[in-house]
Amino acid sequence: MIKAILACDSQGGIGRNGQMPWPHNRKDLAHFKQLTSGCTVVMGRGTWEGKGMPKPLPNRHNVVVTSDPDYVAHGADVIHGDLKENLTKLAESNTVFVIGGGVLVNQVLDEIQIFHLTRISGSYECDAFIDLESLDEKFVKIDTVEIDMMTRFETYFARKLHDLHLNTEF
């Protein structure tokens, strides 16, 4: 299964200068760790190289996506070439979480089946974004959990699979 997990501000911002721009959010990080532990995490090179990013993320199979076939990421596998084919292959043996950045997530939005999104209240002058309109077009929100005044966990299911399930008789 291919999933995504990200946090964003009210404008769809997910980062600024390679970092999360909002104050440290322990609840969001614990949620991320709980969901992704034991899984494969796939990230773009910028996310891998981001300040404050543990390399590799512990207890996960780390995969870095880059167009540079000579790129080396110590502690992670590197993939290049047909991204959708590589994701499908990775998902055959383990749950895959696409964790950023925005360009990567937007590129593979059609491949994602479940999208976990943490909404962080406010706007943080981000320079990296996810396309919230495409998220709303391609996914159906199936769950919302209010954590505190700053944090809300949302879960989305791919609309194409949701609609298929609704039209299937058992």
C-alpha positions as CSV (number, residue, x, y, z in Angstrom):
1,M,0.0,0.0,0.0
2,I,1.2,3.5,-0.8
3,K,0.4,6.2,1.7
4,A,1.5,9.8,2.4
5,I,2.1,11.5,5.6
6,L,2.7,15.3,5.9
7,A,1.9,18.3,8.1
8,C,0.9,21.6,6.6
9,D,-0.2,25.0,7.6
10,S,-3.5,26.7,6.6
11,Q,-2.1,27.6,3.2
12,G,-0.8,24.1,2.4
13,G,2.7,25.1,3.4
14,I,4.9,22.2,4.4
15,G,8.3,23.7,4.8
16,R,10.6,26.8,4.7
17,N,14.3,26.6,3.9
18,G,14.3,22.8,4.2
19,Q,12.7,22.8,7.6
20,M,9.3,22.6,9.3
21,P,8.5,26.3,9.9
22,W,6.1,26.0,12.9
23,P,7.1,25.5,16.5
24,H,8.2,22.0,17.5
25,N,5.0,19.9,17.6
26,R,5.6,16.8,19.8
27,K,2.2,15.3,19.1
28,D,2.6,15.5,15.3
29,L,6.1,13.9,15.5
30,A,4.8,11.1,17.8
31,H,1.9,10.5,15.3
32,F,4.4,10.4,12.4
33,K,6.6,7.9,14.3
34,Q,3.8,5.7,15.3
35,L,2.4,5.4,11.8
36,T,5.7,5.0,9.9
37,S,7.7,2.8,12.3
38,G,8.5,-0.5,10.5
39,C,7.5,0.9,7.1
40,T,9.3,2.2,4.1
41,V,9.6,6.0,4.0
42,V,10.2,7.6,0.6
43,M,11.4,11.2,0.4
44,G,12.9,13.6,-2.1
45,R,16.6,14.5,-1.9
46,G,15.7,17.9,-0.3
47,T,13.8,16.3,2.5
48,W,16.7,13.9,3.1
49,E,19.2,16.7,3.2
50,G,16.9,19.0,5.3
51,K,18.3,20.5,8.5
52,G,17.2,18.6,11.5
53,M,16.3,15.5,9.5
54,P,17.6,12.4,11.3
55,K,19.6,10.3,8.7
56,P,18.4,7.7,8.5
57,L,15.0,7.8,10.2
58,P,15.3,4.9,12.7
59,N,13.2,1.7,12.5
60,R,12.3,2.4,8.9
61,H,13.5,1.5,5.4
62,N,14.7,4.9,4.1
63,V,14.5,5.6,0.4
64,V,15.6,8.8,-1.3
65,V,14.3,9.9,-4.7
66,T,16.7,11.8,-7.0
67,S,17.3,12.3,-10.7
68,D,21.1,11.9,-10.0
69,P,22.0,8.3,-10.6
70,D,25.3,8.8,-8.8
71,Y,23.8,10.2,-5.6
72,V,24.7,8.4,-2.4
73,A,22.6,8.7,0.7
74,H,24.3,6.8,3.6
75,G,21.7,4.8,5.5
76,A,19.2,4.9,2.7
77,D,18.5,3.4,-0.7
78,V,18.4,5.7,-3.6
79,I,16.0,5.4,-6.5
80,H,15.8,7.3,-9.8
81,G,14.0,6.6,-13.0
82,D,10.4,5.7,-13.2
83,L,9.1,6.9,-9.9
84,K,5.6,5.2,-10.1
85,E,7.2,1.9,-11.0
86,N,9.7,2.1,-8.2
87,L,6.9,3.0,-5.6
88,T,4.8,0.1,-6.8
89,K,7.7,-2.3,-6.5
90,L,8.5,-1.0,-2.9
91,A,4.9,-1.4,-1.9
92,E,4.9,-5.1,-2.9
93,S,7.0,-5.9,0.2
94,N,6.1,-3.2,2.8
95,T,3.8,-0.3,3.4
96,V,5.3,2.8,1.8
97,F,4.9,6.3,3.2
98,V,5.8,9.2,0.9
99,I,6.9,11.9,3.4
100,G,7.9,14.8,1.3
101,G,8.8,17.2,-0.1
102,G,6.0,18.9,-1.8
103,V,7.2,18.3,-5.4
104,L,7.5,14.5,-4.8
105,V,4.1,14.3,-3.1
106,N,2.4,16.3,-5.9
107,Q,4.1,14.0,-8.5
108,V,2.8,10.8,-7.0
109,L,-0.6,12.0,-5.8
110,D,-2.4,9.6,-8.1
111,E,-0.5,6.6,-6.7
112,I,-1.3,7.4,-3.0
113,Q,-4.2,5.4,-1.5
114,I,-4.3,6.8,2.0
115,F,-3.1,10.3,2.9
116,H,-2.5,11.3,6.5
117,L,-2.4,15.1,6.9
118,T,-1.7,17.0,10.1
119,R,-3.1,20.5,9.9
120,I,-1.1,23.0,11.9
121,S,-3.0,26.2,12.6
122,G,-1.7,29.4,11.2
123,S,0.4,30.5,8.2
124,Y,4.2,30.2,8.4
125,E,5.6,31.9,5.3
126,C,6.5,28.5,3.6
127,D,8.4,28.0,0.4
128,A,7.2,24.4,-0.1
129,F,3.6,23.5,-0.6
130,I,1.2,20.6,-1.3
131,D,-1.7,21.2,-3.6
132,L,-4.7,21.3,-1.3
133,E,-7.1,21.7,-4.3
134,S,-5.8,18.4,-5.8
135,L,-6.0,16.8,-2.4
136,D,-9.7,17.7,-2.2
137,E,-10.3,16.6,-5.8
138,K,-8.5,13.2,-5.5
139,F,-9.3,12.2,-1.9
140,V,-12.2,11.8,0.4
141,K,-11.7,12.8,4.0
142,I,-12.6,9.8,6.2
143,D,-11.5,10.9,9.6
144,T,-10.6,14.1,11.6
145,V,-9.2,14.1,15.1
146,E,-8.8,17.4,16.9
147,I,-5.7,17.1,19.1
148,D,-5.4,20.6,20.4
149,M,-5.9,24.2,19.3
150,M,-2.9,24.0,17.0
151,T,-3.1,20.4,15.7
152,R,-5.7,18.4,13.8
153,F,-5.0,14.9,12.3
154,E,-6.9,14.2,9.1
155,T,-7.1,10.9,7.1
156,Y,-8.0,10.8,3.4
157,F,-8.8,7.9,1.2
158,A,-8.2,8.0,-2.6
159,R,-11.5,9.0,-4.3
160,K,-11.0,6.5,-7.1
161,L,-10.8,3.6,-4.7
162,H,-13.5,5.1,-2.4
163,D,-15.9,5.4,-5.4
164,L,-14.9,1.9,-6.6
165,H,-15.7,0.5,-3.2
166,L,-19.1,2.2,-3.1
167,N,-20.0,0.7,-6.5
168,T,-19.0,-2.8,-5.6
169,E,-21.5,-5.3,-4.4
170,F,-20.4,-7.9,-1.9
